[in-house]
């Protein structure tokens, strides 16, 4: 399938590692021109061949500076925006009694407000599609970390409304909700969660978790598998898809 990306312009946030880095590589392989942004530009991003931007995209200032850079590099506009900023960022795994205002706000800045601020800043330049990375956890929230599930669910709700808002401009808006994916998030979060669950090591946890979580595919997913879906949703091949959330969890969720 030709995804018709030759000459298209793309902005990807959280582009330095994990899913974002895979998204950048895939867009480049399809012939797009890519501006990859992150709070710290990684060696992988530098070596990818993409244009790069370094800044804190959880802030209005960072989002505005990214929009300024995008307008310089892509004067005719941005065809596709991928909002990938998110995560747990070392924040505590806790119930309500340990949930501070600072942690709650930081969680929403990472997982919701960054997407809102970047999309708003780039809006005058946007032409075709916005794809934001949510999480399967936003579809089945549970005790702790509350801020992560709540903010990812809010991202899906915001994106659904945004699809209706921007549809009159011909811009499609969708989200993807990954399940267990081997991303850098787990390098820091995984050992802490393993300890909370009484396991001796993250290696033990990683081996057993797909079965514990009833993942039909029986394994963790890869960033590339998520990137393939994101790149498809940004393309003209997905021209009749908007306001949708795509679950990519290997069959973990067992409800309709």
Helices and strands as residue ranges (DSSP letters): E 9-13, H 18-29, E 33-38, H 43-48, E 51-54, H 60-73, E 78-83, G 96-98, H 101-108, I 109-113, H 114-122, G 123-125, E 126-133, G 136-139, H 146-167, E 172-178, H 185-196, H 202-212, H 223-234, G 236-238, E 245-248
